[in-house]
Amino acid sequence: MSHRRAPRRRIAGETVAERRVVIEGSMMTFVVRLTRDKVGRITGVVEQVKTGRKARVEGLDAVGRVIGEMIATPGTGQVQNPPEAGGSR
């Protein structure tokens, strides 16, 4: 069963903030393809389904970083939900 919504038409006079609410409530889908080589290195590709945008990744940490970059607020280059300070590394 699919839960896709019909494309939303732009309404004359609608503000960017009103459109952003729709964007922020949108579901995002990613395809992650990973391979582990003989020595245990992880490499692969992350694809944002809606846009077809793909990015190569090396290591598991890169998967989250790339997804964060793909969902960053347009034009700011900043990740929507940066990691909390004090996390283990």
Secondary structure, DSSP 4 states (H G I P E B T S, - for coil): ---PPPPPPPPTT--HHHHHHHHHT----EEEEEEE-TT--EEEEEEETTT--EEEEESHHHHHHHHHHHTSPTTT---SSPPPTT---
